[in-house]
């Protein structure tokens, strides 16, 4: 039995929550995952997991063994990275995640510059508006927009972004430009699933917060679609400032109700701090941080 591989399977099963999920994550047949876990328990002469049709629960022995497994596997992975040269020069594959629109607008062009400067580093950039688990999904670095929950992640703030309401000049000429929050009731609304619910938008009124009912004439699932619909004259939409900055500059969109904008959301680069930081991650952080800050500072005054 390969004990290191068995430990990796055990860790994956616990982290994924089921044998089938671990099987998909490891790209290993389910029967093989089950057999390796059983072989490990037989070798240890201890039950590590209590299995039922609904869930897996760690036994006391399993919980203690998991702590040791994580420590051993972290040491093995760090030793492999060191042997591969990750701590002597920036090299290897760097896995980065970012929200779709932010990644397209900002991370992609900066990453292209980075690749020219560091020919021994390859980048796998995964764009998505869901929250990636850096540990489970083997992500080196992520862009996170919004307040961060307490976690073991290290965060480096690169800027902030505002929630803005906009519409096309043609639409606003036809329907009028809202001056008060109550004016929104008379407007067609385009909502974006990942930013606000379809039934109400929250605004800032002095030191308090106001929830304003809105009726969604159109609901979309990406910021790009919401911006495109607003440009086409379908109504008012609410997005983050960077998602429409270029369209405001071109005057294809116009901001409204800026005095009621909520508190801006922070934008952070986050990563796991486990032992020494590989030089490919440090190099990317040092490269991207000032460039992102400059780009975000350029969009910050928009509409102000």
N, C-alpha and C positions, 0 to 999 in steps of 0.2 A: 504493500500500500504506500502510495506517495502521500506522506503526511502533510506536506505543505499544500498540495492540491486539495486534500481532504479538508484542511482548515479553511481554504478559500471557498470551498463549496458550503461548508457550515456557516461561514460569515455571510455569504450571499443569500442563503436560505433565510437566516434571521433578518437581514436587512430588507429583503424583498417581501417577507411575510408569508411566503408559501414556496413549496417545492417547484410548482409550475412556473411561478414568476422568476425564481432563481434560474430555472432551466432556460427561460427566454433570455435572461440577462447574460448568462454564461455561454449561450449558444451551445448548450449541451443537452442531449436527450433526457427527458424526465426520468426514465428508468435508470440512467447512469447517475443522475443526481441522487436519487433514492438509494441506490446501491452504495455509493461512496459515503453517504451519511450513515448508513447501517454498518458499513465496514469500520468507520471511525468509532462508532459506539461500541462495536464488538472489541476493537483494539483497546479502548479505554476501560472496557467492562463497566460502562456507566451510561445511563439514559440521559441524553442531552436535551431532547425535545419531547414534549407530550403532544402527540398528534391527535387531531379530531377532524371531522369532515369540514369544520368551519374555520379552525385556526390552529396555529402552532404556538405553544407556550414553552418558554425556557424552564428547565428544571433548575434547581439550585446549582447542581454540578455544571449544567450547561451555561448558566450565567457567569460562573467563575471561569470556565474554560473559554468563553467568548472574549473576556477581557484579556486573557493571555494570548489568544489567537490574534486579536487586533494588534497587540504590541509586537508579537513575533512577525506578523505579515508586514506591518509598517517598517520594521527593521530590514526585512528582506527586500521590500520594494525600494527603500532608500539606498540599500547597498547596491542594488541593480542600477539605479539611476546614477549613483556615484561611479560605478564601473563603466557605465556607458558615456560618462563624461558630462553629465548634466550639471555637475557642480564645479567643473573646471572651465567650461565655455558654454555659451548659449547654443543648445542643439536639441534635436528631437522634435516630437509633435507637441504642439500647444493646443489645448482644447478650450474654446471660448464660447460663451453663450451671451446673447443680448436680445432684448425685445426686437420684433421684426422691423418696425419703422426706424427705430434708433440705430439698429445695426446697419440697415441699408444706407441711412443718411450719414452716419458718423463712423461706425466701427469698420465698415468695409474699406473706405478710402484710407483710413489711418493704417489698417492692417496691410494694405498694399504697399504703403511706404515702409512699414516695418520689415516686410519680407525682402525688400530690396536692400535694406540695411543689414539684415541677418540671414544670409543665404543658407545657413545650416539649421534653421528652424522652419518647420512646416506648421501650418495653422489649419485646424479644423474648426470652422465657425458655424455654430448651430444657432439659428435665429428662431425664436418662438416667444409667444406672450405668456407661456406658463412658467411657473417657478421650478427651475431645475435643482435637483439635489446634487450638490457638487461631489460629495463622497460617493454616493451610489452610482452616479452616472459618469464618474471619472472626468470631471470638469476641472480645469486648472483655474479658470478666472471667469467671473460673470459680471455683467452690468445689471445693477438692480435699481429700479426707479420706485421711490416711495420710502416711507419710514421703515427701517429695518427692525425686525424682532430681535430680542436678545438671542444670541447664538454663539457658536465657537468660531464663526467666520471673522476674518479681519477685513475691515472696510476702509476704503480710501475715497473721500468725497471729491468729486470732480466738478460739481455744479448743482444746479437746481433747474426745475422746469415748472411752468405755470399751466393751470387749467384755463383754457380760453374758449370763448364762444365766438363763432364766426359764421358769416354767410356771404354769398356772392353779392357784389354791388347791384346786379340786376334784380336779384331777389329782394334785397333791402329797398330798392327803389319802388318795387311793386307793393311790398307789404309794410314798409316803414321800418325805421331803426328803433329797436326797443331802448327806452330810457330808464325804465324801472323794471324790477324783477317781475312784477305783475303783468307787464306787457308780453311776457313769453307765452301766456295763455292764448294769445291770438296768432301764434306763429306755428308753421309746420316745423317739426323737430326730427332730426336724424340722430339716433342714439348709437353708441358704440358699446357693445356688450362688455368688453374688458375694462372699461373706464367707469361707467355709471350705469345704474339700472334704468330701465325704460320709463319708469313712472315718475321720477323726481331728480332734480339736479340740486346740489348743495352749493351755497354761496356764502360769502362773508359779508356781514353787515356790522361794521364797527368791530367790536370785540366779540360778537356772537356769530352763530352760524344759522343760516336760514335754508330750509328745504323747500324748493319750489316745484309744485307739480307740473309736469310737462306731458304732452301727448305725442307719442312717437308715431309719425307718419311712415317712418322707415327705420328699420333696425339692421345694422350690419355687424360683422364680426372682426373687421380689421380697421385700423385707423386710416389706411390708405383709401378704403372704400368710403368711409365717412367723409373724408376730405373731397374725394372725387364727386360724391353726391352733392355736397355743398357747392362746389364749383359749378355743377350742372344746374343749380338753382332749385334743388329739391327742398331746401329749408335751411334752418340753423343747425349747426352741429357743435359739439363740445369735444375738444381733443387736447392733447398736450402741445405746448407752444412749438416745440421743435418739429412737430409733425406737419405743420403748415407754414412755417416761417418763410419759405421761398415763395409760396403763393401769396402771402401778404405783401411781400416786397414787389411782386409782379402786379399787385392790385387785382388779382383774380378772386381774392377773399378779403374781407374786411372784418376786423374785430369789433365786437359790441360788448357793452356792459363791463368794461375793464375795471371799473371801480369796485365791482363786487366779486372779483376773483378770490378764490380760497387761498390759503397759505400755500406757497410753492412746495413742490415735492423735491426732496434731495435725490441726487443721482450719485451712486457709489460704484466703485469697482470692489468686488469682494472675492476673497480666496481663502482656502484652508491653510492654516498655519500648523503644519505637522513636521517638526524637525526643521532642517535647513530648507530654505526656499530654493528650488531649482533656478539656475541662472536664466533659463528661457523665460520663466515667469517674472523674475526681477527685471530682466531686460525689457520685456513688454510693458510692465508697469511704468518703468522709467521713461519709456518711449511714448506711451499713449497718454499718460496723465496730463502733461502740459498741453498736448495737442487737443485733447477733449475739453480741457478747461477753456482754451482759447475759442474753440468752436461754440461752446455753450455760452460763453460771455458775449459772443457775437449775436446770439439769438435772444439773450435776456432782455434787452431794452425794447424788443419788438412791440409796437403798439402802445408804448408808454409815452 
